[in-house]
């Protein structure tokens, strides 16, 4: 498998889709966590979450192939 970084437009599209999914599933509220130790930090409206935080959350999920 070859790693290919997302283009900026695809990255934005992915972040928006994930935010929309979170808004639909959780009534528009995102759960926040500390990326260093994964402790719960609270909640925030999905519209207020920066795209970089969404991408960081995805990266924190372990995946094994």
Secondary structure, DSSP 8 states (H G I E B T S, - for coil): -------HHHHHHHHHHHHHHHHHHTTTEEEEE-TTT--EEEEEEGGGS-HHHHHHHHHTS----
